[in-house]
């Protein structure tokens, strides 16, 4: 038996280089290799896991993995019930996170997640070169890219950056520089008996508030935007918010204040926060023993902006095309959490699931197929579809890609000649790019939380949207939908 | 969390000219910014579930049935009719340069306007002017 190379992916020339060994990087490297692309995979870390090696601070994920579910564990359909495992073709590398869970909760702990990711890297035999730091990037005259690393130079035609949205970021409030960031939150017991101001009222702010409730004397959350409780009610992140929000709603001592912070001043052993109300005009002066800046993160882009990579969200996220290529920097692609920089159609204002593993794992696999065919000249298998209505009905009812990435990824059947699978495609690409006659099935949701199927019909270059009625049991593979799907498949 | 320069830039748009700095800060925190490369469709004729867009930087073309009808730029907005009426847009809007927009979901638009009445009044004036222009053209 051949021994595993302890330092694979040495510097050199490759088709593609993947940077980062969090779930996004692992999925991208795996999927590219499965398609025969010659990939180098590097990571500055010493082990796989990315942010899950240390975060979230309070140790519990938000995304479910249900060890027992309506679909058989390890099947494609099961992926919808397991939001945390990475995708593999080999049975032994599938559904690895639920295998680590002790079932105390329906969501894994940070440690369970880290172990599940590490098991994937090992069983999939990914050639990651750990302890190899990407330091600079160069565009060569022939258009290829050179990545300068601590171990030497890598040259490639496509670089896939899976860097996460992991670099602590603070807004430019005067005085915030002296406030510890979320990642530097101390042990809960170090806040015992203290009055704590948390700057930020999103996930990380409420995670801290929730974690400190048993310890702190009082928690005050402050940011300009009101908490959107109606949106939270339908979101998996609500568990982070429930206890602090209940405390606030009942007047129990916790405050969630809508205010723009003007400045933060140190006082003897504490801080004084000056703020102005936003939803209700008022001047606020908050004295506290400690403060935490839960102001978010950004993608550590290093020198990529000098290659033309543009950003959104105040420079925090790269702006990406439908296939996750940096707008303005050909050959620079992203995988993982940063793929939220490709917003898709954002129908009804609802964003994609790209900031979470269950969404971006599919982005990475679709990206691998896109690179393999458009950059590296590989052919993907496109099986014939004998029963178009039956195929689409099954996809609408069970395809995990459609359920995880609603109105963002679509399952396509091409209709020119004998019908063939067109694979999973970004919906924005399907509706905006020219192509042969085809049908694209998606699952969508609206502002009221209804979930329903939508089929996009492309005929002679024109796109028509057909919204189907929701079914209370999501039985889109049933007889009621078959007639409608057949009509769409055969219409001229 | 937004940076001061972005908030200042938003405040210079006619639509938001009456807002206080905390109000502007609330808007930048509440609504997403999106960037579209040149040539990218932003609003899609005939597709449901679209949003309101306010152009922060760049230019776009309003295209109906494949024919360009209008160019719009910084400070102008589009998608409001379909967002308010809940029907699919009657035009495509395509980025003609790199385009940066503030995005307000149709479902949030009513609250956005009632939270910021001066924005509603300024938007109404633009709509009335558009209607007057159309009537004049018809006559």
Interface residues (C-beta under 8 A of the other chain):
Chain A: X169 X170 X171 X172 X200 X223 X224 X225 X226 X258 X259 X260 X276 X277 X278 X279 X281 X295 X296 X310 X311 X312 X313 X314 X319 X321 X327 X328 X343 X345 X346 X347 X348 X349 X350 X351 X407 X431 X432 X444 X446 X447 X463 X464 X465 X467
Chain B: X1 X2 X3 X4 X6 X20 X21 X22 X23 X25 X26 X28 X29 X30 X32 X33 X34 X35 X37 X40 X41 X44 X46 X47 X48 X49 X50 X51 X88 X98 X100 X103 X104 X105 X106 X107 X108 X115
